[in-house]
């Protein structure tokens, strides 16, 4: 069978992904570690953002068609510059969601300033990200200051802890969080009796656990990403340390519970996303996410979903022109998200307080 030129042209058109798409395309890059040790955070971020974009496109309520462009920075700040350059000048992205690692987010932030691209981070918690004076960065997750305030209040007022040990991962996430918490505890009259850092990767944490045990703490904070936190928590319990353990949102992921097992029982963590809230929007998101990706949504997926919805709302009000989009993002107030009502302050930072949860029967349960 021979096809004439008209039939061939029609066949090619039908195969085109843009066939039938009359709306103007807007590309939003989602950057984070899709490989490497922090990939679970990056993968959930991408899945949450993609689900939101798919639902926005299907609803027809936006005059643009959103295309999500995934970018794997591998959690390495040195890879962000080249990735961002290509996304902006070759792929033509209009805005960014990301990154995950705060060091990567800082690099992307500087590029977005120079190229005037709006950016929302929904995972990075380093307080300085939104305090660098740039008008192009926003964050829809509580930063380290708000998380540390919740942990310090629980340590000092609920546990009445007197001998607090502070164990931190030796990266920017661990050090920024530890610095903030240390200051709050010191100001509250209970400076930590010990502060130790530990390295990334798989390692024997038994010697660290022994040193902690000798100090006889009555509470321990492990400020770390989930993998190393699971190793430390397991080593502490194996050493017979039975005092309360606490941690930030880096350990509030099912991946931590799986690795730490029974050692995680009773641990108190910051809880920026409570999936047990009976809000219809939250429960629908959880069902939709599980149906779409065949895994449970975590805090990082939920905040990425909200980030994309906030971006779409700003696009609807102001269009995709850079300054107009940025100005509309800055006006975000009481956005009705699946993680709660989100308002940006004058620096683009999330203003919400942080709940706490306790690990009970292998699940996170909100503390009342």
C-alpha distance (Angstrom), angle and dihedral (degrees) to the residues before:
residue distance angle dihedral
X1 . . .
X2 3.80 . .
X3 3.82 123.4 .
X4 3.77 122.8 -150.7
X5 3.82 121.5 -132.6
X6 3.81 93.3 -97.3
X7 3.79 92.3 53.5
X8 3.80 91.4 47.6
X9 3.81 91.2 50.5
X10 3.80 91.1 50.0
X11 3.80 91.1 48.9
X12 3.81 91.4 52.3
X13 3.79 90.7 47.7
X14 3.78 92.5 52.4
X15 3.79 90.2 52.7
X16 3.80 92.4 51.8
X17 3.84 113.3 106.5
X18 3.81 89.7 -137.9
X19 3.83 94.5 55.6
X20 3.78 110.4 126.3
X21 3.79 91.3 11.7
X22 3.81 107.8 123.7
X23 3.79 96.7 166.5
X24 3.78 122.7 95.8
X25 3.79 112.2 -99.8
X26 3.79 121.0 -119.9
X27 3.79 118.8 -172.9
X28 3.79 120.3 -149.1
X29 3.80 117.8 -172.9
X30 3.80 119.3 -142.8
X31 3.79 108.2 -159.8
X32 3.79 126.7 -171.2
X33 3.79 143.5 105.5
X34 3.79 108.7 -53.1
X35 3.80 88.5 165.8
X36 3.79 133.6 29.0
X37 3.83 131.0 49.3
X38 3.83 95.6 -43.8
X39 3.80 95.8 46.4
X40 3.81 95.1 116.0
X41 3.82 89.0 66.4
X42 3.79 93.7 46.5
X43 3.78 94.7 45.4
X44 3.81 93.0 51.4
X45 3.80 90.4 46.4
X46 3.80 90.8 53.7
X47 3.81 93.2 45.5
X48 3.80 92.6 50.1
X49 3.80 92.9 48.2
X50 3.80 92.8 45.7
X51 3.79 92.9 50.3
X52 3.80 90.1 52.4
X53 3.82 92.5 48.1
X54 3.80 91.8 49.1
X55 3.80 91.7 51.2
X56 3.80 92.2 46.3
X57 3.81 91.4 51.5
X58 3.79 92.8 45.9
X59 3.81 93.6 49.1
X60 3.80 92.7 58.6
X61 3.80 91.7 -145.1
X62 3.80 95.0 122.3
X63 3.79 125.1 69.9
X64 3.81 89.7 -140.3
X65 3.77 132.3 66.8
X66 3.82 108.2 -131.0
X67 3.78 117.7 -140.5
X68 3.80 115.6 -167.7
X69 3.80 113.1 -144.1
X70 3.81 111.3 -161.3
X71 3.81 118.4 -146.5
X72 3.81 123.8 -173.1
X73 3.81 111.4 -150.8
X74 3.84 90.7 171.8
X75 3.81 87.7 -136.2
X76 3.81 89.5 -74.6
X77 3.80 118.2 126.6
X78 3.81 90.4 -154.8
X79 3.81 90.4 67.3
X80 3.80 96.7 51.0
X81 3.81 98.6 77.9
X82 3.79 97.1 56.7
X83 3.79 92.3 41.5
X84 3.79 92.9 50.7
X85 3.80 92.5 45.9
X86 3.80 92.1 54.6
X87 3.81 92.9 43.8
X88 3.79 92.0 52.7
X89 3.79 103.0 38.0
X90 3.80 101.8 29.0
X91 3.81 105.5 26.9
X92 3.81 95.5 33.2
X93 3.80 99.1 -135.2
X94 3.80 116.7 -178.0
X95 3.81 99.3 -157.4
X96 3.80 144.3 0.8
X97 3.78 137.5 -126.6
X98 3.80 110.2 -163.3
X99 2.87 169.0 -31.7
X100 3.82 119.3 -146.5
X101 3.81 103.6 -160.5
X102 3.80 109.4 62.3
X103 3.82 92.5 -135.2
X104 3.81 88.7 57.5
X105 3.79 91.8 45.6
X106 3.80 90.4 54.6
X107 3.80 91.5 54.2
X108 3.81 92.8 47.2
X109 3.80 89.2 46.5
X110 3.80 92.0 58.6
X111 3.80 91.6 48.4
X112 3.81 91.1 49.3
X113 3.81 89.5 52.4
X114 3.80 91.9 53.2
X115 3.81 94.6 44.5
X116 3.82 96.6 35.2
X117 3.80 97.7 -122.7
X118 3.82 120.6 151.7
X119 3.80 114.7 -122.8
X120 3.81 133.6 -168.1
X121 3.77 120.6 -168.0
X122 3.78 114.3 -161.4
X123 3.82 99.1 176.9
X124 3.83 111.9 29.1
X125 3.81 109.7 96.0
X126 3.82 103.4 -177.4
X127 3.85 103.0 130.2
X128 3.81 93.1 -144.1
X129 3.81 91.7 65.5
X130 3.80 92.4 80.1
X131 3.79 94.4 30.4
X132 3.79 97.0 62.6
X133 3.78 92.2 93.9
X134 3.80 98.3 -111.6
X135 3.82 117.7 135.6
X136 3.83 93.3 -154.6
X137 3.84 100.8 71.1
X138 3.81 127.5 81.0
X139 3.81 133.0 174.2
X140 3.81 127.5 -155.3
X141 3.82 96.5 -172.2
X142 3.80 129.8 74.7
X143 3.81 110.3 -96.9
X144 3.80 129.0 -132.1
X145 3.79 92.7 -86.8
X146 3.79 93.8 58.7
X147 3.79 92.2 41.8
X148 3.81 92.0 48.3
X149 3.81 90.6 48.7
X150 3.80 90.3 57.1
X151 3.80 92.9 48.0
X152 3.82 93.5 45.2
X153 3.79 91.5 50.0
X154 3.81 91.1 51.0
X155 3.81 92.9 47.0
X156 3.79 95.3 47.9
X157 3.79 103.2 33.6
X158 3.80 105.6 27.0
X159 3.78 103.6 30.8
X160 3.83 95.1 27.0
X161 3.81 85.2 -145.7
X162 3.81 117.2 -170.2
X163 3.81 101.9 174.4
X164 3.78 108.8 47.1
X165 3.81 123.2 176.3
X166 3.80 118.2 -158.1
X167 3.81 116.5 -156.7
X168 3.78 117.3 -178.0
X169 3.76 139.1 -176.7
X170 3.80 111.4 -114.9
X171 3.81 97.5 -118.1
X172 3.78 134.7 86.3
X173 3.80 93.4 -86.4
X174 3.78 93.1 53.6
X175 3.78 97.1 40.7
X176 3.80 97.9 46.9
X177 3.79 91.8 47.9
X178 3.80 93.0 45.7
X179 3.80 92.7 48.9
X180 3.79 91.6 53.0
X181 3.80 95.0 45.7
X182 3.82 92.5 45.5
X183 3.82 90.3 54.9
X184 3.81 93.0 48.8
X185 3.80 93.0 48.6
X186 3.78 92.2 46.8
X187 3.80 90.8 50.2
X188 3.80 87.8 50.2
X189 3.80 90.7 55.8
X190 3.81 97.1 -105.8
X191 3.78 109.8 93.7
X192 3.83 110.8 -178.3
X193 3.79 115.2 -89.4
X194 3.80 89.7 -140.8
X195 3.77 137.0 15.3
X196 3.79 120.4 -169.1
X197 3.77 134.5 168.8
X198 3.79 127.9 -148.0
X199 3.79 132.2 -162.0
X200 3.80 130.2 -109.4
X201 3.78 123.6 -103.0
X202 3.78 135.9 44.2
X203 3.78 109.8 -36.5
X204 3.78 143.9 147.9
X205 3.81 106.1 -96.3
X206 3.81 96.1 -177.8
X207 3.82 95.2 105.6
X208 3.79 90.6 51.9
X209 3.80 89.4 49.7
X210 3.80 90.9 51.2
X211 3.82 92.1 52.0
X212 3.79 90.8 49.6
X213 3.80 92.6 47.7
X214 3.80 91.6 54.0
X215 3.81 90.0 58.3
X216 3.82 91.4 57.3
X217 3.82 96.6 -141.4
X218 3.78 121.0 -169.5
X219 3.83 92.0 -149.6
X220 3.81 135.1 17.3
X221 3.80 129.3 -159.2
X222 3.80 116.5 -157.3
X223 3.81 106.5 -165.6
X224 3.77 102.5 -171.0
X225 3.77 148.4 109.9
X226 3.79 114.6 -83.1
X227 3.83 102.5 -97.9
X228 3.80 98.2 52.5
X229 3.81 91.2 36.9
X230 3.81 89.7 57.8
X231 3.80 90.2 52.7
X232 3.81 92.9 49.6
X233 3.80 95.2 44.4
X234 3.81 91.1 48.9
X235 3.81 91.6 49.0
X236 3.80 92.0 49.6
X237 3.79 92.9 52.1
X238 3.82 91.4 44.4
X239 3.81 87.6 54.0
X240 3.80 89.5 54.9
X241 3.79 97.2 -107.5
X242 3.80 103.7 153.3
X243 3.80 104.1 171.9
X244 3.84 121.1 114.7
X245 3.80 116.6 -73.2
X246 3.79 123.7 -151.0
X247 3.80 135.3 -173.1
X248 3.84 145.7 170.9
X249 3.78 130.4 -108.4
X250 3.81 91.2 -77.5
X251 3.81 86.9 81.0
X252 3.79 95.3 42.1
X253 3.77 94.9 98.9
X254 3.81 133.2 99.5
X255 3.81 87.8 -119.2
X256 3.82 89.2 67.7
X257 3.79 92.9 49.6
X258 3.79 90.7 50.5
X259 3.81 93.7 51.1
X260 3.80 98.1 40.1
X261 3.81 96.5 42.5
X262 3.79 114.9 173.7
X263 3.81 91.4 -4.6
X264 3.80 88.4 73.1
X265 3.80 93.9 59.2
X266 3.80 111.8 120.5
X267 3.80 95.0 12.6
X268 3.81 114.3 143.4
X269 3.81 116.9 -142.4
X270 3.77 139.8 173.5
X271 3.78 110.0 -94.1
X272 3.81 113.4 -159.3
X273 3.82 90.2 165.5
X274 3.79 122.9 42.5
X275 3.83 109.1 -167.8
X276 3.79 91.3 -172.0
X277 3.77 93.8 67.7
X278 3.81 107.6 119.0
X279 3.81 93.0 -134.3
X280 3.82 108.2 135.8
X281 3.82 92.5 -137.0
X282 3.81 92.0 53.1
X283 3.78 94.3 46.8
X284 3.80 92.3 47.1
X285 3.80 89.9 51.8
X286 3.80 91.0 52.3
X287 3.79 91.9 50.8
X288 3.79 93.1 45.2
X289 3.79 92.9 48.0
X290 3.80 93.4 49.8
X291 3.81 91.1 47.9
X292 3.81 92.9 48.1
X293 3.82 100.1 43.2
X294 3.84 105.2 18.3
X295 3.82 91.5 -127.7
X296 3.79 133.6 92.1
X297 3.79 117.1 -95.5
X298 3.80 116.7 -117.3
X299 3.80 132.4 -165.3
X300 3.79 92.4 -83.0
X301 3.79 93.7 53.5
X302 3.79 91.1 46.9
X303 3.80 94.5 50.1
X304 3.82 91.1 46.9
X305 3.80 88.9 52.0
X306 3.80 89.1 52.4
X307 3.81 91.4 46.5
X308 3.80 91.6 56.3
X309 3.81 91.6 45.7
X310 3.81 90.5 51.0
X311 3.80 89.4 49.4
X312 3.81 91.0 50.2
X313 3.79 91.6 48.9
X314 3.81 90.4 52.8
X315 3.82 90.3 47.2
X316 3.79 90.4 52.2
X317 3.80 92.5 52.0
X318 3.79 100.6 38.3
X319 3.80 110.9 14.8
X320 3.79 126.5 -126.8
X321 3.81 99.0 -67.4
X322 3.80 103.9 123.3
X323 3.81 102.3 -121.5
X324 3.78 94.2 40.9
X325 3.80 92.0 48.6
X326 3.80 91.1 48.4
X327 3.80 91.9 49.3
X328 3.80 91.9 51.2
X329 3.81 91.8 48.7
X330 3.81 88.6 53.1
X331 3.82 89.4 56.0
X332 3.81 92.4 59.0
X333 3.80 106.8 134.1
X334 3.80 129.3 164.7
X335 3.81 91.6 -11.4
X336 3.79 105.4 -172.6
X337 3.79 99.8 -126.3
X338 3.79 134.3 165.5
X339 3.83 88.5 -109.2
X340 3.80 94.1 48.6
X341 3.78 139.5 -84.4
X342 3.80 109.6 -30.2
X343 3.80 125.3 -155.9
X344 3.80 126.0 171.7
X345 3.80 118.6 -141.6
X346 3.81 123.9 -143.6
X347 3.81 90.7 -76.2
X348 3.81 94.3 49.9
X349 3.79 93.0 -104.5
X350 3.81 128.1 141.2
X351 3.81 110.2 -106.1
X352 3.82 100.5 -160.0
X353 3.78 125.5 119.3
X354 3.81 119.0 -122.4
X355 3.78 126.9 -114.1
X356 3.80 123.6 -149.4
X357 3.79 130.5 -132.6
X358 3.78 135.5 -165.4
X359 3.79 126.3 -142.5
X360 3.79 107.6 -117.4
X361 3.79 125.6 169.2
X362 3.79 90.4 -11.5
X363 3.81 95.6 -53.0
X364 3.79 137.6 91.6
X365 3.79 113.1 -105.9
X366 3.81 121.5 -171.5
X367 3.78 113.9 -114.4
X368 3.77 111.9 -125.1
